[in-house]
């Protein structure tokens, strides 16, 4: 179940980033905030998985 939630979050931010970049109506500040949030969340998920990988070995 945890992997499914992570996959949904990752898809939301990846597909959301492409959607935000193609919509010209959105203010630049919203797009920058979305990109920053997406980057922080994706880096946190990656760091968590890297930590779990090295913890197993």
C-alpha positions in Angstrom: 0.0 0.0 0.0 2.9 2.4 0.8 4.4 1.9 -2.6 1.1 2.7 -4.3 0.8 6.0 -2.4 4.4 6.9 -3.3 3.7 6.1 -6.9 0.6 8.4 -6.9 2.6 11.2 -5.3 5.5 10.8 -7.8 3.1 10.7 -10.8 1.2 13.7 -9.5 4.3 15.9 -9.3 5.9 14.6 -12.6 2.7 14.9 -14.6 1.7 18.1 -12.8 5.0 19.7 -13.7 4.4 19.0 -17.4 0.9 20.4 -17.1 2.0 23.5 -15.3 4.7 24.2 -17.9 2.2 24.0 -20.7 -0.5 26.2 -19.1 0.3 29.8 -19.9 -2.5 31.3 -17.8 -0.9 30.3 -14.5 1.1 33.0 -12.7 4.9 32.5 -12.7 4.9 32.5 -8.9 2.5 29.5 -8.7 4.6 27.6 -11.3 7.8 28.3 -9.4 6.2 27.3 -6.1 4.9 24.0 -7.6 8.3 23.2 -9.1 10.0 23.9 -5.8 7.6 21.7 -3.8 7.8 18.9 -6.4 11.6 19.0 -6.3 11.7 18.9 -2.4 9.2 16.0 -2.3 10.9 14.0 -5.0 14.4 14.5 -3.4 13.0 13.4 0.0 11.5 10.3 -1.4 14.7 9.5 -3.2 16.8 10.1 -0.1 14.5 7.8 1.9 14.9 5.0 -0.6 18.6 5.4 -0.8 18.8 5.3 3.0 16.7 2.1 3.1 18.9 0.5 0.4 22.1 1.1 2.3 20.5 0.1 5.6 19.7 -3.3 4.1 23.3 -3.9 3.0 
